[in-house]
Structures are given as C-alpha cells and as structure tokens.
C-alpha cells in the first residue's frame, strides 16, 4: 500500500511498528486498585449508603482544570443537556470515523451522510436537534464533519484489520464494592494482546481532537490508560492525542509511574467529590466553561452573568 509522506510519518512515529513493546508486572492492576481504594476509603466512609461515585474524563477535567462549581452542578444533576452545533459535529465525526474504521471505504461525503442517517435513527436528542436546524445550519453540520473526516484520513494510514482497530472503545471498572466507578470511551484503539506474551503492552490509544491543544489532554489519556489497565489487567504501551487541524500528535509511552499518578489523581477526585456533596464550598474558577454551566446565571464568578 502506497502512503503519503504524512501517513508514513504517522505510521512510523505514532504507531511505532518497529519499537519493542514493554512488559508489565502481573500484579500492576491489583496494586493500582489497592492504591485507589486505600486513598478513597476514608472519604467513602462518610458517603451515604446507596450512593456511589462515578468518575469520567470530563468530570476529572471539570474538577481539576476548570471549576468545582461546574463539577458539583453536574454531579447533582442540575441543568439539562443541550446539543450545540460543535457538539453535534463532534458526534457526527466520531460516528463517521467509526464507520470508516470497521466498514467499507466510502467517499467522505457519502460516509458522513450515512453516519448522519444512522445517528438520526438511533439518537432521539440528536435527531430533534438536526430537525430544528435550518438549511444553512444543516449544511454547516455536514460540511464540517466532511472536513474533519478528510483531515483524519489524510493523517492516519488506512487502518488494517491486522491492527485490530476499535473505535469508541468503552471501558469501565468498579472499585470498593461498586461504590466507585471509573469510566471512559477511547476514540480509537489499535493493537491486540499476544497469547504468548499476555503482559506485553500492545494497545495504542488515540484521542482525536479539533481546535487548539489544551493541558488537560495529557491527563485525559492517562486516565484512559488507568481504566484500561484496571479493566484488562495490562496497560496500553502508548497513548496519544492527534490534532486533526494540523496533523500533529502528542504521544506518551505508558509507565508504572504515569499510571500511579493517574490513580492518585482519580482518588483525589473521588475524595473531593465526597467533600463537595457533603457541603464543602467549591472553588470557583471563571472560564469558557461558564457558558455551559447550569449555575452560570447565579454564580458570582460567572463570565456570562449579567
């Protein structure tokens, strides 16, 4: 298969087909789980019976990098989710890439239209949002999805079945008898374990991003690596953010130290969750996220408050 120079660079640098894969200790996942449970146990003792903590990538980002008020509002179920055009574009792009990875290689415009039809028939909220768009807005939705799919294909080589590509890989793991749940969805996973070397890290996790790079991207992928390690017992060998706009990527090889740091960050978030629900005042930080915070009209720090 003949590739473009950009696709060749991605194959060599990001997918690292000629790099030896690391072998991890068999008890690594158990040690990480024990660390989290030990750190969270004191806080969990004060959590009312029947309640559990659910930690996701976005929740951790809200708590550590954005605003505790936003995190608390979401944890309490305040506000109602509403689609916006950027969110709808993202959903359509991910569905298009999912179909591109596992299905036949169709022209971009045809693939996006099929993905749009599939989403509208399976997701009521998405369908209602698209139905409310006028003709120009609907064209913008489809056009932007096509543009991002072109960027994706122009950066990554066509994914071979031997690479075991899995789009939208959902992973979960329960701790402390189910009272703490870690959950995440990885945009694209490549690689599969070898039966003759089960503790060898073989998977590459790729998170697809548009727009500018943000500091929390690193922690997002480390969290995914942690959850996958707890779920499968073996870490991925590498995680990477792929920026579709310019085709650059930020890879990081997974180590035990990185996983332990992610475990401590998750444990800290779980403990902070209990404190906030117990009445401790959240630390408020203004930022772009004020625009989608359920408390934006009453928060003293909100940038959108009139």
C-alpha positions as CSV (number, residue, x, y, z in Angstrom):
1,X,0.0,0.0,0.0
2,X,1.4,3.4,-1.0
3,X,1.1,6.1,1.6
4,X,1.5,9.8,1.6
5,X,4.5,11.3,3.5
6,X,2.2,12.4,6.3
7,X,0.7,8.9,6.6
8,X,4.1,7.3,6.6
9,X,5.2,9.7,9.3
10,X,2.2,8.8,11.4
11,X,2.8,5.1,10.9
12,X,6.5,5.3,11.9
13,X,6.3,7.9,14.7
14,X,3.0,7.4,16.3
15,X,2.1,3.8,15.7
16,X,5.8,2.8,16.2
17,X,5.6,-0.6,14.4
18,X,9.3,-1.1,14.9
19,X,9.5,-0.3,18.6
20,X,9.7,-3.1,21.2
21,X,6.6,-3.3,23.4
22,X,7.0,-3.1,27.2
23,X,6.2,-6.0,29.5
24,X,4.3,-5.1,32.7
25,X,4.2,-6.8,36.1
26,X,1.2,-9.2,36.6
27,X,0.2,-7.5,39.8
28,X,0.2,-4.0,38.4
29,X,-3.6,-3.6,38.1
30,X,-4.1,-5.1,41.6
31,X,-1.6,-2.6,43.1
32,X,-3.2,0.3,41.3
33,X,-6.7,-0.7,42.5
34,X,-5.4,-1.2,46.1
35,X,-3.8,2.3,46.0
36,X,-7.0,4.0,44.9
37,X,-9.1,2.1,47.4
38,X,-6.7,2.9,50.3
39,X,-6.8,6.6,49.4
40,X,-10.5,6.9,48.9
41,X,-11.7,4.7,51.8
42,X,-11.7,7.4,54.5
43,X,-13.8,9.7,52.4
44,X,-16.1,6.9,51.3
45,X,-16.9,6.1,54.9
46,X,-18.9,9.4,55.0
47,X,-20.8,8.8,51.8
48,X,-24.5,7.9,52.4
49,X,-25.5,4.3,51.8
50,X,-26.8,3.7,48.3
51,X,-24.7,6.4,46.7
52,X,-21.7,5.8,44.5
53,X,-19.1,8.0,42.8
54,X,-18.8,7.9,39.0
55,X,-15.6,9.5,37.6
56,X,-15.2,10.2,33.9
57,X,-12.6,12.1,31.9
58,X,-14.8,15.2,31.6
59,X,-15.6,15.1,35.3
60,X,-12.0,14.9,36.3
61,X,-11.2,17.8,33.9
62,X,-14.0,19.9,35.4
63,X,-12.8,19.2,38.9
64,X,-9.1,19.7,38.4
65,X,-8.7,22.0,35.5
66,X,-11.9,24.0,35.4
67,X,-14.3,24.8,38.2
68,X,-15.5,22.8,41.2
69,X,-18.8,24.6,40.9
70,X,-19.3,23.2,37.5
71,X,-18.4,19.7,38.7
72,X,-20.8,19.9,41.6
73,X,-23.7,21.1,39.5
74,X,-23.2,18.2,37.1
75,X,-22.8,15.7,40.0
76,X,-26.1,16.9,41.4
77,X,-27.8,16.5,38.0
78,X,-28.5,20.2,37.6
79,X,-29.3,21.5,34.2
80,X,-30.4,19.7,31.1
81,X,-28.0,18.5,28.3
82,X,-28.5,20.5,25.1
83,X,-26.8,19.9,21.8
84,X,-24.9,22.7,20.1
85,X,-23.6,22.8,16.6
86,X,-20.0,22.0,17.7
87,X,-21.2,19.1,19.9
88,X,-23.3,17.7,17.0
89,X,-20.4,18.0,14.6
90,X,-18.2,16.1,17.1
91,X,-20.8,13.3,17.4
92,X,-21.2,13.0,13.6
93,X,-17.5,13.0,13.0
94,X,-16.9,10.2,15.6
95,X,-19.8,8.1,14.1
96,X,-18.3,8.7,10.6
97,X,-14.8,7.6,11.7
98,X,-16.4,4.6,13.5
99,X,-18.0,3.5,10.2
100,X,-14.8,4.3,8.3
101,X,-12.7,2.1,10.6
102,X,-14.9,-1.0,10.5
103,X,-16.8,-0.7,7.2
104,X,-16.0,-0.2,3.5
105,X,-14.0,2.9,2.5
106,X,-16.6,5.2,1.0
107,X,-16.2,8.8,-0.3
108,X,-16.2,11.3,2.6
109,X,-19.5,12.9,1.7
110,X,-21.3,9.6,1.3
111,X,-19.9,8.3,4.5
112,X,-20.9,11.3,6.5
113,X,-24.4,11.2,5.1
114,X,-24.8,7.6,6.0
115,X,-23.5,8.3,9.5
116,X,-25.9,11.2,9.8
117,X,-28.8,8.9,8.9
118,X,-27.7,6.3,11.4
119,X,-27.4,8.8,14.2
120,X,-30.8,10.4,13.5
121,X,-32.5,7.0,13.5
122,X,-30.8,5.9,16.8
123,X,-30.4,9.0,18.9
124,X,-33.6,10.9,19.5
125,X,-32.0,14.0,21.0
126,X,-29.6,14.3,18.1
127,X,-32.4,13.8,15.6
128,X,-34.5,16.6,17.3
129,X,-31.5,18.9,17.2
130,X,-30.9,18.3,13.5
131,X,-34.6,18.6,12.7
132,X,-34.6,22.1,14.2
133,X,-31.7,23.3,12.1
134,X,-32.3,25.4,9.0
135,X,-30.9,24.5,5.7
136,X,-27.7,26.5,6.1
137,X,-27.0,25.2,9.6
138,X,-27.6,21.6,8.4
139,X,-25.1,22.2,5.5
140,X,-22.6,23.5,8.1
141,X,-23.0,20.4,10.2
142,X,-22.4,18.0,7.3
143,X,-19.7,20.2,5.7
144,X,-17.6,20.4,8.9
145,X,-17.9,16.7,9.5
146,X,-16.7,16.0,6.0
147,X,-13.8,18.4,6.5
148,X,-12.7,16.7,9.7
149,X,-13.0,13.2,8.1
150,X,-10.8,14.4,5.3
151,X,-8.2,15.6,7.9
152,X,-8.4,12.2,9.7
153,X,-7.9,10.2,6.5
154,X,-5.1,12.5,5.4
155,X,-3.2,11.9,8.7
156,X,-3.7,8.2,9.5
157,X,-2.9,5.5,7.0
158,X,-5.9,3.2,6.1
159,X,-6.4,1.0,9.2
160,X,-5.6,-2.6,8.5
161,X,-7.6,-5.4,10.2
162,X,-4.4,-6.8,11.5
163,X,-4.0,-3.7,13.6
164,X,-7.3,-4.6,15.4
165,X,-8.8,-1.1,15.2
166,X,-11.6,-0.5,17.7
167,X,-13.3,2.9,17.5
168,X,-15.2,4.3,20.6
169,X,-13.8,1.6,23.0
170,X,-15.8,1.9,26.2
171,X,-14.1,0.7,29.4
172,X,-15.3,0.7,33.0
173,X,-14.1,-0.6,36.3
174,X,-15.7,-0.8,39.7
175,X,-13.8,-0.4,42.9
176,X,-14.8,-0.6,46.6
177,X,-17.6,-3.0,46.1
178,X,-19.1,-0.9,43.3
179,X,-19.2,2.4,45.2
180,X,-16.6,3.9,42.9
181,X,-16.9,3.6,39.1
182,X,-14.3,4.7,36.7
183,X,-15.5,5.0,33.1
184,X,-14.2,6.2,29.8
185,X,-14.5,6.0,26.0
186,X,-11.4,5.9,23.9
187,X,-11.7,7.4,20.4
188,X,-9.5,4.8,18.7
189,X,-7.7,1.7,20.0
190,X,-5.1,-0.1,17.8
191,X,-3.4,-3.4,18.6
192,X,-4.3,-6.6,20.4
193,X,-2.5,-8.8,23.0
194,X,-0.3,-11.7,22.0
195,X,-1.3,-15.0,23.6
196,X,2.4,-16.0,24.0
197,X,3.1,-12.7,25.9
198,X,-0.1,-11.7,27.8
199,X,1.6,-9.0,29.9
200,X,3.1,-7.2,27.0
201,X,1.6,-3.8,26.3
202,X,0.2,-3.9,22.8
203,X,-2.5,-1.3,22.5
204,X,-2.2,2.2,21.3
205,X,-4.9,4.6,22.4
206,X,-5.6,7.7,20.2
207,X,-7.8,10.6,21.2
208,X,-8.9,12.7,18.2
209,X,-9.1,16.5,18.8
210,X,-10.0,19.6,16.8
211,X,-9.0,23.1,17.7
212,X,-6.1,24.0,19.9
213,X,-4.1,21.8,22.3
214,X,-5.0,22.1,25.9
215,X,-3.0,21.0,29.0
216,X,-5.7,18.6,30.2
217,X,-5.3,16.4,27.1
218,X,-2.4,14.6,28.8
219,X,-4.3,13.8,31.9
220,X,-7.3,12.6,29.9
221,X,-5.3,10.0,28.2
222,X,-3.5,8.9,31.4
223,X,-6.9,8.4,32.9
224,X,-8.0,6.2,30.0
225,X,-4.7,4.2,30.4
226,X,-5.5,3.7,34.1
227,X,-9.1,2.5,33.5
228,X,-8.0,0.2,30.7
229,X,-5.2,-1.3,32.9
230,X,-7.8,-2.0,35.7
231,X,-10.2,-3.4,33.1
232,X,-7.8,-5.6,31.1
233,X,-5.0,-6.2,33.6
234,X,-2.5,-4.9,31.1
235,X,-1.8,-1.2,30.2
236,X,-1.6,0.2,26.6
237,X,2.0,0.7,25.5
238,X,1.3,4.2,24.4
239,X,-1.4,6.9,24.4
240,X,-1.5,9.9,22.0
241,X,-3.5,13.0,21.2
242,X,-4.0,13.5,17.5
243,X,-4.7,17.1,16.5
244,X,-6.7,16.9,13.3
245,X,-6.3,20.5,12.2
246,X,-2.5,20.3,11.6
247,X,-1.9,16.6,11.8
248,X,0.4,16.8,14.8
249,X,0.3,14.3,17.7
250,X,1.5,14.2,21.2
251,X,2.4,10.6,22.2
252,X,3.4,9.4,25.6
253,X,4.7,5.9,26.4
254,X,2.8,4.4,29.4
255,X,4.9,3.6,32.5
256,X,4.0,2.4,36.0
257,X,4.8,5.9,37.3
258,X,2.3,7.5,34.9
259,X,-0.4,5.0,36.0
260,X,0.3,5.6,39.6
261,X,0.0,9.4,39.1
262,X,-3.3,8.8,37.3
263,X,-4.5,6.6,40.1
264,X,-3.7,9.2,42.8
265,X,-5.4,11.9,40.7
266,X,-8.6,9.8,40.4
267,X,-8.5,9.0,44.2
268,X,-8.2,12.7,44.9
269,X,-11.1,13.5,42.7
270,X,-13.3,10.8,44.5
271,X,-12.4,12.3,47.9
272,X,-13.1,15.8,46.7
273,X,-16.5,14.6,45.3
274,X,-17.5,13.4,48.7
275,X,-16.4,16.7,50.3
276,X,-18.4,18.8,47.9
277,X,-21.5,16.7,48.2
278,X,-21.1,16.9,52.0
279,X,-21.4,20.7,51.9
280,X,-17.8,22.0,51.4
281,X,-17.7,25.2,49.4
282,X,-16.5,24.6,45.8
283,X,-13.5,26.6,44.5
284,X,-15.0,28.7,41.7
285,X,-12.9,29.5,38.6
286,X,-14.2,31.6,35.7
287,X,-13.5,30.5,32.2
288,X,-15.1,29.5,28.8
289,X,-16.9,26.7,30.7
290,X,-19.2,29.3,32.3
291,X,-21.1,29.3,29.1
292,X,-22.4,25.7,29.6
293,X,-22.5,25.7,33.4
294,X,-26.0,25.2,34.9
295,X,-25.2,27.8,37.6
296,X,-24.0,30.5,35.2
297,X,-26.8,32.9,36.0
298,X,-26.3,32.8,39.7
299,X,-22.6,32.1,40.2
300,X,-20.6,35.2,41.4
301,X,-17.6,34.3,39.3
302,X,-19.5,33.5,36.1
303,X,-18.3,35.4,33.0
304,X,-21.8,35.2,31.5
305,X,-23.7,36.6,34.5
306,X,-25.4,40.0,33.7
